[in-house]
Amino acid sequence: MFNGAKLSARASAWGSLLTSAKTVVLPSVTLPTLSSLPWKVADSLPEINPAYSDDKWTVANKVKTDNPFGLSTPTVLFAGEYGYHTGNIVWRAHFNATGSETGFQVKVTGGSAFGFSVWLGPTFIGSWVGDAVHSTYEGTFKFPQALKAGQSSVITIVQDHMGYEEDWWAASDSFKEPRGVRSYSFVDSPATQVSVWKVTGNLGGESVRLFIYFFNL
């Protein structure tokens, strides 16, 4: 049957069935006027709310790594070092402003075709939308306005985790390429220091417990 019409079929030399529809009537399609449709939105990122607490997040405070790709930040900002190996990774950098910062520069690794977005407090300041070539990207994101000296602020980064690299060569370390923040700095204010980095990802990280229940039907 095709669109309610019975079709005749015949066997091919390989044993499959062949048929054809003599008449095909395509349905009429009318595109709606998108601007007149009722649009709805839901908040999917409570982490940028000023009242949000990351007290239960993992503190990214390791200062040494065995990863052969090396360390370019004061503390290790590789998600895998803290037990997060899949799904979206969320980073939060707490800092006190000097008043000279005009932006934030950050290099993130997530795998080919990954992307990431950055917020200053609740304000979106930019994204890397990704492509098929880059597994690492460094972007500079301008602050919309100057921060006051001493102001407590938070940078939030949401990044894709596209899985780890496959290793196509014997004794290669390519599969160890980390996922996370590789470097960062504050534009026009090298003295600005992040007081603490927090990270979270898949629920429970490596400690998630799965419970399987069996029922008699």
Rosetta constraint file for C-alpha pairs under 8 A:
AtomPair CA 1 CA 5 HARMONIC 5.25 0.50
AtomPair CA 1 CA 6 HARMONIC 4.52 0.50
AtomPair CA 1 CA 7 HARMONIC 5.67 0.50
AtomPair CA 2 CA 6 HARMONIC 6.59 0.50
AtomPair CA 2 CA 7 HARMONIC 7.04 0.50
AtomPair CA 2 CA 21 HARMONIC 7.41 0.50
AtomPair CA 7 CA 19 HARMONIC 6.84 0.50
AtomPair CA 7 CA 20 HARMONIC 7.28 0.50
AtomPair CA 7 CA 21 HARMONIC 7.00 0.50
AtomPair CA 8 CA 19 HARMONIC 6.24 0.50
AtomPair CA 8 CA 20 HARMONIC 7.96 0.50
AtomPair CA 9 CA 17 HARMONIC 6.08 0.50
AtomPair CA 9 CA 18 HARMONIC 5.39 0.50
AtomPair CA 9 CA 19 HARMONIC 4.66 0.50
AtomPair CA 9 CA 20 HARMONIC 7.91 0.50
AtomPair CA 10 CA 17 HARMONIC 5.52 0.50
AtomPair CA 10 CA 18 HARMONIC 5.33 0.50
AtomPair CA 10 CA 19 HARMONIC 6.67 0.50
AtomPair CA 11 CA 15 HARMONIC 5.64 0.50
AtomPair CA 11 CA 16 HARMONIC 5.63 0.50
AtomPair CA 11 CA 17 HARMONIC 4.66 0.50
AtomPair CA 11 CA 18 HARMONIC 6.14 0.50
AtomPair CA 12 CA 16 HARMONIC 5.30 0.50
AtomPair CA 12 CA 17 HARMONIC 5.95 0.50
AtomPair CA 12 CA 18 HARMONIC 6.43 0.50
AtomPair CA 32 CA 37 HARMONIC 7.87 0.50
AtomPair CA 33 CA 37 HARMONIC 6.85 0.50
AtomPair CA 46 CA 52 HARMONIC 6.77 0.50
AtomPair CA 47 CA 52 HARMONIC 5.83 0.50
AtomPair CA 47 CA 53 HARMONIC 7.83 0.50
AtomPair CA 47 CA 54 HARMONIC 7.92 0.50
AtomPair CA 47 CA 156 HARMONIC 7.73 0.50
AtomPair CA 48 CA 52 HARMONIC 6.96 0.50
AtomPair CA 48 CA 119 HARMONIC 7.27 0.50
AtomPair CA 48 CA 121 HARMONIC 5.89 0.50
AtomPair CA 48 CA 122 HARMONIC 4.74 0.50
AtomPair CA 48 CA 123 HARMONIC 7.89 0.50
AtomPair CA 48 CA 156 HARMONIC 6.94 0.50
AtomPair CA 49 CA 121 HARMONIC 7.34 0.50
AtomPair CA 49 CA 122 HARMONIC 5.71 0.50
AtomPair CA 50 CA 121 HARMONIC 6.59 0.50
AtomPair CA 50 CA 122 HARMONIC 6.60 0.50
AtomPair CA 54 CA 198 HARMONIC 7.46 0.50
AtomPair CA 57 CA 198 HARMONIC 6.04 0.50
AtomPair CA 57 CA 199 HARMONIC 6.06 0.50
AtomPair CA 57 CA 200 HARMONIC 5.85 0.50
AtomPair CA 58 CA 82 HARMONIC 7.34 0.50
AtomPair CA 58 CA 198 HARMONIC 5.59 0.50
AtomPair CA 58 CA 199 HARMONIC 5.35 0.50
AtomPair CA 58 CA 200 HARMONIC 6.24 0.50
AtomPair CA 59 CA 196 HARMONIC 7.25 0.50
AtomPair CA 59 CA 197 HARMONIC 6.08 0.50
AtomPair CA 59 CA 198 HARMONIC 4.64 0.50
AtomPair CA 59 CA 199 HARMONIC 6.47 0.50
AtomPair CA 60 CA 75 HARMONIC 6.81 0.50
AtomPair CA 60 CA 76 HARMONIC 6.56 0.50
AtomPair CA 60 CA 77 HARMONIC 6.37 0.50
AtomPair CA 60 CA 82 HARMONIC 7.34 0.50
AtomPair CA 60 CA 196 HARMONIC 7.41 0.50
AtomPair CA 60 CA 197 HARMONIC 5.30 0.50
AtomPair CA 60 CA 198 HARMONIC 5.43 0.50
AtomPair CA 60 CA 199 HARMONIC 6.42 0.50
AtomPair CA 61 CA 75 HARMONIC 5.43 0.50
AtomPair CA 61 CA 76 HARMONIC 6.66 0.50
AtomPair CA 61 CA 196 HARMONIC 7.54 0.50
AtomPair CA 61 CA 197 HARMONIC 7.19 0.50
AtomPair CA 62 CA 75 HARMONIC 5.40 0.50
AtomPair CA 62 CA 76 HARMONIC 5.32 0.50
AtomPair CA 63 CA 74 HARMONIC 6.65 0.50
AtomPair CA 63 CA 75 HARMONIC 4.66 0.50
AtomPair CA 63 CA 76 HARMONIC 5.77 0.50
AtomPair CA 64 CA 71 HARMONIC 7.78 0.50
AtomPair CA 64 CA 75 HARMONIC 7.50 0.50
AtomPair CA 64 CA 76 HARMONIC 6.78 0.50
AtomPair CA 65 CA 70 HARMONIC 7.32 0.50
AtomPair CA 65 CA 71 HARMONIC 7.19 0.50
AtomPair CA 65 CA 76 HARMONIC 6.92 0.50
AtomPair CA 66 CA 70 HARMONIC 7.80 0.50
AtomPair CA 67 CA 176 HARMONIC 6.89 0.50
AtomPair CA 67 CA 177 HARMONIC 7.87 0.50
AtomPair CA 67 CA 178 HARMONIC 7.71 0.50
AtomPair CA 68 CA 173 HARMONIC 7.44 0.50
AtomPair CA 68 CA 176 HARMONIC 7.50 0.50
AtomPair CA 69 CA 176 HARMONIC 7.82 0.50
AtomPair CA 69 CA 177 HARMONIC 6.57 0.50
AtomPair CA 69 CA 178 HARMONIC 7.62 0.50
AtomPair CA 71 CA 76 HARMONIC 6.77 0.50
AtomPair CA 71 CA 182 HARMONIC 7.44 0.50
AtomPair CA 72 CA 182 HARMONIC 6.31 0.50
AtomPair CA 72 CA 183 HARMONIC 5.76 0.50
AtomPair CA 73 CA 77 HARMONIC 7.42 0.50
AtomPair CA 73 CA 182 HARMONIC 6.88 0.50
AtomPair CA 73 CA 183 HARMONIC 5.64 0.50
AtomPair CA 73 CA 184 HARMONIC 7.37 0.50
AtomPair CA 76 CA 81 HARMONIC 7.65 0.50
AtomPair CA 77 CA 81 HARMONIC 7.84 0.50
AtomPair CA 77 CA 180 HARMONIC 5.82 0.50
AtomPair CA 77 CA 181 HARMONIC 5.30 0.50
AtomPair CA 77 CA 182 HARMONIC 6.90 0.50
AtomPair CA 78 CA 82 HARMONIC 7.41 0.50
AtomPair CA 78 CA 178 HARMONIC 5.72 0.50
AtomPair CA 78 CA 179 HARMONIC 5.54 0.50
AtomPair CA 78 CA 180 HARMONIC 4.62 0.50
AtomPair CA 78 CA 181 HARMONIC 6.40 0.50
AtomPair CA 78 CA 182 HARMONIC 7.68 0.50
AtomPair CA 79 CA 83 HARMONIC 6.67 0.50
AtomPair CA 79 CA 84 HARMONIC 5.26 0.50
AtomPair CA 79 CA 85 HARMONIC 6.70 0.50
AtomPair CA 79 CA 89 HARMONIC 7.33 0.50
AtomPair CA 79 CA 178 HARMONIC 7.42 0.50
AtomPair CA 79 CA 179 HARMONIC 5.81 0.50
AtomPair CA 79 CA 180 HARMONIC 5.46 0.50
AtomPair CA 79 CA 199 HARMONIC 7.43 0.50
AtomPair CA 80 CA 84 HARMONIC 5.03 0.50
AtomPair CA 80 CA 85 HARMONIC 5.34 0.50
AtomPair CA 80 CA 178 HARMONIC 7.03 0.50
AtomPair CA 80 CA 179 HARMONIC 6.93 0.50
AtomPair CA 82 CA 205 HARMONIC 7.76 0.50
AtomPair CA 83 CA 205 HARMONIC 4.92 0.50
AtomPair CA 83 CA 206 HARMONIC 5.10 0.50
AtomPair CA 84 CA 89 HARMONIC 7.57 0.50
AtomPair CA 84 CA 200 HARMONIC 7.22 0.50
AtomPair CA 84 CA 201 HARMONIC 5.62 0.50
AtomPair CA 84 CA 202 HARMONIC 6.21 0.50
AtomPair CA 84 CA 205 HARMONIC 4.91 0.50
AtomPair CA 84 CA 206 HARMONIC 6.84 0.50
AtomPair CA 85 CA 161 HARMONIC 7.59 0.50
AtomPair CA 85 CA 163 HARMONIC 7.37 0.50
AtomPair CA 85 CA 201 HARMONIC 7.97 0.50
AtomPair CA 85 CA 202 HARMONIC 7.64 0.50
AtomPair CA 85 CA 205 HARMONIC 7.43 0.50
AtomPair CA 86 CA 161 HARMONIC 5.77 0.50
AtomPair CA 86 CA 162 HARMONIC 7.47 0.50
AtomPair CA 86 CA 163 HARMONIC 6.37 0.50
AtomPair CA 86 CA 201 HARMONIC 7.41 0.50
AtomPair CA 86 CA 202 HARMONIC 6.41 0.50
AtomPair CA 87 CA 160 HARMONIC 6.68 0.50
AtomPair CA 87 CA 161 HARMONIC 5.41 0.50
AtomPair CA 87 CA 162 HARMONIC 7.57 0.50
AtomPair CA 87 CA 201 HARMONIC 6.71 0.50
AtomPair CA 87 CA 202 HARMONIC 6.08 0.50
AtomPair CA 88 CA 158 HARMONIC 6.83 0.50
AtomPair CA 88 CA 159 HARMONIC 5.70 0.50
AtomPair CA 88 CA 160 HARMONIC 4.84 0.50
AtomPair CA 88 CA 161 HARMONIC 5.58 0.50
AtomPair CA 88 CA 201 HARMONIC 5.98 0.50
AtomPair CA 88 CA 202 HARMONIC 7.31 0.50
AtomPair CA 89 CA 158 HARMONIC 5.85 0.50
AtomPair CA 89 CA 159 HARMONIC 5.33 0.50
AtomPair CA 89 CA 160 HARMONIC 6.47 0.50
AtomPair CA 89 CA 161 HARMONIC 6.75 0.50
AtomPair CA 89 CA 180 HARMONIC 7.88 0.50
AtomPair CA 89 CA 199 HARMONIC 7.23 0.50
AtomPair CA 89 CA 200 HARMONIC 6.04 0.50
AtomPair CA 89 CA 201 HARMONIC 4.62 0.50
AtomPair CA 89 CA 202 HARMONIC 7.65 0.50
AtomPair CA 90 CA 156 HARMONIC 7.11 0.50
AtomPair CA 90 CA 157 HARMONIC 5.67 0.50
AtomPair CA 90 CA 158 HARMONIC 4.57 0.50
AtomPair CA 90 CA 159 HARMONIC 6.45 0.50
AtomPair CA 90 CA 199 HARMONIC 5.72 0.50
AtomPair CA 90 CA 200 HARMONIC 5.43 0.50
AtomPair CA 90 CA 201 HARMONIC 6.20 0.50
AtomPair CA 91 CA 155 HARMONIC 8.00 0.50
AtomPair CA 91 CA 156 HARMONIC 5.63 0.50
AtomPair CA 91 CA 157 HARMONIC 5.00 0.50
AtomPair CA 91 CA 158 HARMONIC 6.47 0.50
AtomPair CA 91 CA 197 HARMONIC 7.05 0.50
AtomPair CA 91 CA 198 HARMONIC 5.74 0.50
AtomPair CA 91 CA 199 HARMONIC 4.61 0.50
AtomPair CA 91 CA 200 HARMONIC 6.77 0.50
AtomPair CA 92 CA 154 HARMONIC 6.45 0.50
AtomPair CA 92 CA 155 HARMONIC 5.55 0.50
AtomPair CA 92 CA 156 HARMONIC 4.51 0.50
AtomPair CA 92 CA 157 HARMONIC 6.41 0.50
AtomPair CA 92 CA 197 HARMONIC 5.68 0.50
AtomPair CA 92 CA 198 HARMONIC 5.09 0.50
AtomPair CA 92 CA 199 HARMONIC 6.44 0.50
AtomPair CA 93 CA 154 HARMONIC 5.45 0.50
AtomPair CA 93 CA 155 HARMONIC 4.99 0.50
AtomPair CA 93 CA 156 HARMONIC 6.52 0.50
AtomPair CA 93 CA 194 HARMONIC 6.08 0.50
AtomPair CA 93 CA 195 HARMONIC 7.56 0.50
AtomPair CA 93 CA 196 HARMONIC 6.08 0.50
AtomPair CA 93 CA 197 HARMONIC 4.62 0.50
AtomPair CA 93 CA 198 HARMONIC 6.55 0.50
AtomPair CA 94 CA 152 HARMONIC 7.36 0.50
AtomPair CA 94 CA 153 HARMONIC 5.92 0.50
AtomPair CA 94 CA 154 HARMONIC 4.63 0.50
AtomPair CA 94 CA 155 HARMONIC 6.65 0.50
AtomPair CA 94 CA 194 HARMONIC 5.61 0.50
AtomPair CA 94 CA 195 HARMONIC 5.69 0.50
AtomPair CA 94 CA 196 HARMONIC 5.48 0.50
AtomPair CA 94 CA 197 HARMONIC 6.42 0.50
AtomPair CA 95 CA 152 HARMONIC 5.97 0.50
AtomPair CA 95 CA 153 HARMONIC 5.48 0.50
AtomPair CA 95 CA 154 HARMONIC 6.32 0.50
AtomPair CA 95 CA 192 HARMONIC 7.42 0.50
AtomPair CA 95 CA 193 HARMONIC 6.21 0.50
AtomPair CA 95 CA 194 HARMONIC 4.59 0.50
AtomPair CA 95 CA 195 HARMONIC 5.35 0.50
AtomPair CA 95 CA 196 HARMONIC 7.38 0.50
AtomPair CA 96 CA 149 HARMONIC 7.59 0.50
AtomPair CA 96 CA 150 HARMONIC 5.24 0.50
AtomPair CA 96 CA 151 HARMONIC 5.34 0.50
AtomPair CA 96 CA 152 HARMONIC 4.54 0.50
AtomPair CA 96 CA 153 HARMONIC 6.00 0.50
AtomPair CA 96 CA 192 HARMONIC 7.33 0.50
AtomPair CA 96 CA 193 HARMONIC 7.48 0.50
AtomPair CA 96 CA 194 HARMONIC 7.59 0.50
AtomPair CA 96 CA 195 HARMONIC 7.77 0.50
AtomPair CA 97 CA 101 HARMONIC 7.15 0.50
AtomPair CA 97 CA 147 HARMONIC 6.36 0.50
AtomPair CA 97 CA 148 HARMONIC 6.55 0.50
AtomPair CA 97 CA 149 HARMONIC 5.25 0.50
AtomPair CA 97 CA 150 HARMONIC 5.11 0.50
AtomPair CA 97 CA 151 HARMONIC 5.21 0.50
AtomPair CA 97 CA 152 HARMONIC 6.50 0.50
AtomPair CA 97 CA 153 HARMONIC 6.93 0.50
AtomPair CA 97 CA 192 HARMONIC 6.49 0.50
AtomPair CA 98 CA 147 HARMONIC 7.64 0.50
AtomPair CA 98 CA 148 HARMONIC 7.05 0.50
AtomPair CA 98 CA 149 HARMONIC 4.42 0.50
AtomPair CA 98 CA 150 HARMONIC 5.93 0.50
AtomPair CA 98 CA 151 HARMONIC 7.75 0.50
AtomPair CA 98 CA 189 HARMONIC 7.34 0.50
AtomPair CA 98 CA 191 HARMONIC 7.73 0.50
AtomPair CA 98 CA 192 HARMONIC 6.34 0.50
AtomPair CA 99 CA 146 HARMONIC 6.52 0.50
AtomPair CA 99 CA 147 HARMONIC 5.02 0.50
AtomPair CA 99 CA 148 HARMONIC 4.80 0.50
AtomPair CA 99 CA 149 HARMONIC 4.14 0.50
AtomPair CA 99 CA 150 HARMONIC 7.35 0.50
AtomPair CA 100 CA 146 HARMONIC 7.27 0.50
AtomPair CA 100 CA 147 HARMONIC 7.39 0.50
AtomPair CA 100 CA 149 HARMONIC 7.79 0.50
AtomPair CA 100 CA 188 HARMONIC 6.20 0.50
AtomPair CA 100 CA 189 HARMONIC 5.52 0.50
AtomPair CA 101 CA 143 HARMONIC 7.83 0.50
AtomPair CA 101 CA 146 HARMONIC 6.86 0.50
AtomPair CA 101 CA 147 HARMONIC 6.95 0.50
AtomPair CA 101 CA 186 HARMONIC 6.03 0.50
AtomPair CA 101 CA 187 HARMONIC 5.68 0.50
AtomPair CA 101 CA 188 HARMONIC 5.47 0.50
AtomPair CA 101 CA 189 HARMONIC 5.11 0.50
AtomPair CA 101 CA 192 HARMONIC 7.88 0.50
AtomPair CA 102 CA 142 HARMONIC 6.03 0.50
AtomPair CA 102 CA 143 HARMONIC 5.39 0.50
AtomPair CA 102 CA 145 HARMONIC 7.58 0.50
AtomPair CA 102 CA 146 HARMONIC 6.49 0.50
AtomPair CA 102 CA 186 HARMONIC 7.42 0.50
AtomPair CA 102 CA 187 HARMONIC 5.51 0.50
AtomPair CA 102 CA 188 HARMONIC 6.16 0.50
AtomPair CA 102 CA 189 HARMONIC 7.81 0.50
AtomPair CA 103 CA 140 HARMONIC 6.86 0.50
AtomPair CA 103 CA 141 HARMONIC 5.39 0.50
AtomPair CA 103 CA 142 HARMONIC 4.09 0.50
AtomPair CA 103 CA 143 HARMONIC 4.72 0.50
AtomPair CA 103 CA 186 HARMONIC 5.91 0.50
AtomPair CA 103 CA 187 HARMONIC 4.88 0.50
AtomPair CA 103 CA 188 HARMONIC 7.65 0.50
AtomPair CA 104 CA 140 HARMONIC 5.72 0.50
AtomPair CA 104 CA 141 HARMONIC 5.26 0.50
AtomPair CA 104 CA 142 HARMONIC 6.50 0.50
AtomPair CA 104 CA 143 HARMONIC 7.45 0.50
AtomPair CA 104 CA 184 HARMONIC 7.35 0.50
AtomPair CA 104 CA 185 HARMONIC 6.06 0.50
AtomPair CA 104 CA 186 HARMONIC 4.67 0.50
AtomPair CA 104 CA 187 HARMONIC 5.62 0.50
AtomPair CA 105 CA 138 HARMONIC 7.10 0.50
AtomPair CA 105 CA 139 HARMONIC 5.71 0.50
AtomPair CA 105 CA 140 HARMONIC 4.24 0.50
AtomPair CA 105 CA 141 HARMONIC 6.25 0.50
AtomPair CA 105 CA 184 HARMONIC 5.40 0.50
AtomPair CA 105 CA 185 HARMONIC 5.25 0.50
AtomPair CA 105 CA 186 HARMONIC 6.13 0.50
AtomPair CA 105 CA 187 HARMONIC 6.66 0.50
AtomPair CA 106 CA 138 HARMONIC 5.48 0.50
AtomPair CA 106 CA 139 HARMONIC 5.69 0.50
AtomPair CA 106 CA 140 HARMONIC 6.58 0.50
AtomPair CA 106 CA 181 HARMONIC 7.15 0.50
AtomPair CA 106 CA 182 HARMONIC 7.62 0.50
AtomPair CA 106 CA 183 HARMONIC 5.73 0.50
AtomPair CA 106 CA 184 HARMONIC 4.18 0.50
AtomPair CA 106 CA 185 HARMONIC 6.59 0.50
AtomPair CA 107 CA 136 HARMONIC 6.95 0.50
AtomPair CA 107 CA 137 HARMONIC 5.50 0.50
AtomPair CA 107 CA 138 HARMONIC 3.87 0.50
AtomPair CA 107 CA 139 HARMONIC 6.41 0.50
AtomPair CA 107 CA 181 HARMONIC 5.93 0.50
AtomPair CA 107 CA 182 HARMONIC 5.38 0.50
AtomPair CA 107 CA 183 HARMONIC 5.20 0.50
AtomPair CA 107 CA 184 HARMONIC 6.27 0.50
AtomPair CA 108 CA 116 HARMONIC 7.81 0.50
AtomPair CA 108 CA 136 HARMONIC 5.61 0.50
AtomPair CA 108 CA 137 HARMONIC 5.62 0.50
AtomPair CA 108 CA 138 HARMONIC 6.35 0.50
AtomPair CA 108 CA 159 HARMONIC 7.97 0.50
AtomPair CA 108 CA 179 HARMONIC 7.53 0.50
AtomPair CA 108 CA 180 HARMONIC 5.58 0.50
AtomPair CA 108 CA 181 HARMONIC 4.54 0.50
AtomPair CA 108 CA 182 HARMONIC 5.65 0.50
AtomPair CA 108 CA 183 HARMONIC 7.44 0.50
AtomPair CA 109 CA 135 HARMONIC 5.75 0.50
AtomPair CA 109 CA 136 HARMONIC 4.17 0.50
AtomPair CA 109 CA 137 HARMONIC 6.59 0.50
AtomPair CA 109 CA 178 HARMONIC 6.94 0.50
AtomPair CA 109 CA 179 HARMONIC 5.06 0.50
AtomPair CA 109 CA 180 HARMONIC 5.33 0.50
AtomPair CA 109 CA 181 HARMONIC 6.47 0.50
AtomPair CA 109 CA 182 HARMONIC 6.89 0.50
AtomPair CA 110 CA 114 HARMONIC 5.41 0.50
AtomPair CA 110 CA 115 HARMONIC 7.29 0.50
AtomPair CA 110 CA 135 HARMONIC 5.72 0.50
AtomPair CA 110 CA 136 HARMONIC 6.42 0.50
AtomPair CA 110 CA 159 HARMONIC 7.01 0.50
AtomPair CA 110 CA 160 HARMONIC 5.87 0.50
AtomPair CA 110 CA 161 HARMONIC 5.02 0.50
AtomPair CA 110 CA 162 HARMONIC 5.92 0.50
AtomPair CA 110 CA 163 HARMONIC 7.68 0.50
AtomPair CA 110 CA 178 HARMONIC 7.87 0.50
AtomPair CA 110 CA 179 HARMONIC 4.99 0.50
AtomPair CA 110 CA 180 HARMONIC 6.52 0.50
AtomPair CA 111 CA 134 HARMONIC 7.32 0.50
AtomPair CA 111 CA 135 HARMONIC 4.02 0.50
AtomPair CA 111 CA 136 HARMONIC 6.85 0.50
AtomPair CA 111 CA 161 HARMONIC 6.77 0.50
AtomPair CA 111 CA 162 HARMONIC 5.18 0.50
AtomPair CA 111 CA 163 HARMONIC 6.72 0.50
AtomPair CA 111 CA 164 HARMONIC 6.96 0.50
AtomPair CA 111 CA 165 HARMONIC 7.25 0.50
AtomPair CA 111 CA 179 HARMONIC 7.42 0.50
AtomPair CA 112 CA 130 HARMONIC 7.93 0.50
AtomPair CA 112 CA 131 HARMONIC 7.07 0.50
AtomPair CA 112 CA 132 HARMONIC 5.52 0.50
AtomPair CA 112 CA 133 HARMONIC 5.97 0.50
AtomPair CA 112 CA 134 HARMONIC 5.41 0.50
AtomPair CA 112 CA 135 HARMONIC 4.16 0.50
AtomPair CA 112 CA 136 HARMONIC 7.83 0.50
AtomPair CA 112 CA 162 HARMONIC 7.01 0.50
AtomPair CA 113 CA 130 HARMONIC 5.04 0.50
AtomPair CA 113 CA 131 HARMONIC 4.52 0.50
AtomPair CA 113 CA 132 HARMONIC 4.54 0.50
AtomPair CA 113 CA 133 HARMONIC 6.73 0.50
AtomPair CA 113 CA 134 HARMONIC 6.46 0.50
AtomPair CA 113 CA 135 HARMONIC 6.59 0.50
AtomPair CA 113 CA 162 HARMONIC 7.67 0.50
AtomPair CA 114 CA 129 HARMONIC 7.48 0.50
AtomPair CA 114 CA 130 HARMONIC 5.19 0.50
AtomPair CA 114 CA 131 HARMONIC 7.07 0.50
AtomPair CA 114 CA 134 HARMONIC 7.70 0.50
AtomPair CA 114 CA 135 HARMONIC 6.53 0.50
AtomPair CA 114 CA 159 HARMONIC 7.50 0.50
AtomPair CA 114 CA 160 HARMONIC 5.35 0.50
AtomPair CA 114 CA 161 HARMONIC 6.86 0.50
AtomPair CA 114 CA 162 HARMONIC 6.25 0.50
AtomPair CA 115 CA 127 HARMONIC 7.34 0.50
AtomPair CA 115 CA 128 HARMONIC 5.27 0.50
AtomPair CA 115 CA 129 HARMONIC 4.85 0.50
AtomPair CA 115 CA 130 HARMONIC 4.60 0.50
AtomPair CA 115 CA 159 HARMONIC 5.95 0.50
AtomPair CA 115 CA 160 HARMONIC 5.64 0.50
AtomPair CA 116 CA 127 HARMONIC 5.61 0.50
AtomPair CA 116 CA 128 HARMONIC 5.35 0.50
AtomPair CA 116 CA 129 HARMONIC 6.70 0.50
AtomPair CA 116 CA 130 HARMONIC 7.84 0.50
AtomPair CA 116 CA 157 HARMONIC 6.84 0.50
AtomPair CA 116 CA 158 HARMONIC 5.49 0.50
AtomPair CA 116 CA 159 HARMONIC 4.16 0.50
AtomPair CA 116 CA 160 HARMONIC 6.28 0.50
AtomPair CA 117 CA 124 HARMONIC 7.87 0.50
AtomPair CA 117 CA 125 HARMONIC 7.91 0.50
AtomPair CA 117 CA 126 HARMONIC 5.83 0.50
AtomPair CA 117 CA 127 HARMONIC 4.10 0.50
AtomPair CA 117 CA 128 HARMONIC 6.39 0.50
AtomPair CA 117 CA 157 HARMONIC 5.72 0.50
AtomPair CA 117 CA 158 HARMONIC 5.42 0.50
AtomPair CA 117 CA 159 HARMONIC 6.61 0.50
AtomPair CA 118 CA 124 HARMONIC 6.19 0.50
AtomPair CA 118 CA 125 HARMONIC 5.77 0.50
AtomPair CA 118 CA 126 HARMONIC 5.55 0.50
AtomPair CA 118 CA 127 HARMONIC 6.17 0.50
AtomPair CA 118 CA 141 HARMONIC 7.80 0.50
AtomPair CA 118 CA 155 HARMONIC 7.04 0.50
AtomPair CA 118 CA 156 HARMONIC 5.70 0.50
AtomPair CA 118 CA 157 HARMONIC 4.65 0.50
AtomPair CA 118 CA 158 HARMONIC 6.69 0.50
AtomPair CA 119 CA 123 HARMONIC 5.30 0.50
AtomPair CA 119 CA 124 HARMONIC 4.33 0.50
AtomPair CA 119 CA 125 HARMONIC 5.32 0.50
AtomPair CA 119 CA 126 HARMONIC 7.27 0.50
AtomPair CA 119 CA 155 HARMONIC 5.70 0.50
AtomPair CA 119 CA 156 HARMONIC 5.10 0.50
AtomPair CA 119 CA 157 HARMONIC 6.58 0.50
AtomPair CA 120 CA 124 HARMONIC 6.45 0.50
AtomPair CA 120 CA 125 HARMONIC 6.63 0.50
AtomPair CA 120 CA 143 HARMONIC 7.42 0.50
AtomPair CA 120 CA 153 HARMONIC 7.40 0.50
AtomPair CA 120 CA 154 HARMONIC 6.02 0.50
AtomPair CA 120 CA 155 HARMONIC 4.80 0.50
AtomPair CA 120 CA 156 HARMONIC 6.56 0.50
AtomPair CA 121 CA 153 HARMONIC 6.42 0.50
AtomPair CA 121 CA 154 HARMONIC 5.29 0.50
AtomPair CA 121 CA 155 HARMONIC 6.17 0.50
AtomPair CA 121 CA 156 HARMONIC 7.23 0.50
AtomPair CA 125 CA 141 HARMONIC 5.87 0.50
AtomPair CA 125 CA 142 HARMONIC 6.50 0.50
AtomPair CA 125 CA 143 HARMONIC 6.59 0.50
AtomPair CA 125 CA 144 HARMONIC 7.42 0.50
AtomPair CA 126 CA 141 HARMONIC 5.89 0.50
AtomPair CA 128 CA 137 HARMONIC 7.57 0.50
AtomPair CA 128 CA 139 HARMONIC 7.20 0.50
AtomPair CA 130 CA 134 HARMONIC 6.99 0.50
AtomPair CA 147 CA 151 HARMONIC 6.73 0.50
AtomPair CA 159 CA 180 HARMONIC 7.86 0.50
AtomPair CA 161 CA 179 HARMONIC 6.84 0.50
AtomPair CA 164 CA 175 HARMONIC 5.99 0.50
AtomPair CA 164 CA 176 HARMONIC 7.34 0.50
AtomPair CA 164 CA 177 HARMONIC 7.13 0.50
AtomPair CA 164 CA 178 HARMONIC 7.72 0.50
AtomPair CA 164 CA 179 HARMONIC 7.76 0.50
AtomPair CA 165 CA 174 HARMONIC 6.27 0.50
AtomPair CA 165 CA 175 HARMONIC 4.47 0.50
AtomPair CA 165 CA 176 HARMONIC 7.30 0.50
AtomPair CA 165 CA 177 HARMONIC 6.96 0.50
AtomPair CA 166 CA 174 HARMONIC 7.29 0.50
AtomPair CA 166 CA 175 HARMONIC 5.52 0.50
AtomPair CA 167 CA 172 HARMONIC 6.59 0.50
AtomPair CA 167 CA 173 HARMONIC 7.51 0.50
AtomPair CA 167 CA 174 HARMONIC 5.97 0.50
AtomPair CA 167 CA 175 HARMONIC 5.40 0.50
AtomPair CA 168 CA 172 HARMONIC 7.80 0.50
AtomPair CA 173 CA 177 HARMONIC 7.38 0.50
AtomPair CA 185 CA 190 HARMONIC 6.77 0.50
AtomPair CA 186 CA 190 HARMONIC 5.99 0.50
AtomPair CA 186 CA 192 HARMONIC 6.59 0.50
AtomPair CA 201 CA 205 HARMONIC 6.77 0.50
AtomPair CA 203 CA 208 HARMONIC 6.57 0.50
AtomPair CA 204 CA 208 HARMONIC 4.24 0.50
AtomPair CA 204 CA 209 HARMONIC 7.76 0.50
